[in-house]
Structures are given as structure tokens and as C-alpha cells.
Amino acid sequence: MKTLFLQYAKCGTCAKAKKWLEANGIAYEDRPIVEQPPTEEELRQWVAKSGLPLKKFFNTSGLVYKSLHLKEKLPSMSQEEQYALLASDGKLVKRPIAVQGDLVLVGFQEAQWEQLKR
């Protein structure tokens, strides 16, 4: 099963994850997250499958996140507003993301990504 790999070319962590995928012989479809951000529907599915709270999908260290003062604003936003916001700008989404069937991994932690070898 091919893994969907969402990444940002200028992201060091994404480059490390890509190298790991290749070193482990995992076939993947490369999708640039800024040019092709996830849709609201994709995000809803991935949040549900990942078991993570929606806030874990935000790139909290990104410049866009900080410039919009989302640390202060997110708690008072509805889930609908948060999904719409995430889908509006790929730079707001934490990366890399790997999607393989029902497995959704956000951020690169090698121990977690071992699950992609199944």
C-alpha cells in the first residue's frame, strides 16, 4: 500500500522523514503541503484516524501560526473554524504527515513511523 506523504521542501524534518521512507523501502506519493494543502474533508478523516486532538495538526512553531496569534485565538474557535483555517494554508499544518490506510502520523518520530513497515 502506497503511503501518502505530505511535506514542505524547505522543512528539515520533512527531508529527514523522506530519507527514512526511502531507506526503509516504503513506497510513497509525495504531496507538497503548501501547493496542495489538505482539504477540510481529508483533515476530518485524518484527525479521526490518528486519534490525536485537532490542535496537534497545527504547526505551532510556524511563522503563519505566530503572526495570526493562534495560540490565543484557537481555544475560542469552533472546530468548524479550525478545520477551515487549517485547510486554507498548508503552512499552518504540522508536517510531515504520513497516511497509510487507517494509519495517520503527524510529525516525524522514527519509532512511530516504524508502523509504516507493516
Secondary structure, 3 states (H helix, E strand, C coil): CCEEEEECCCCHHHHHHHHHHHHCCCCEEEEECCCCCCCHHHHHHHHHHHCCCHHHHECCCCHHHHHCCHHHHHHHCCHHHHHHHHHHCHHHECCCEEEECCEEEECCCHHHHHHHHC
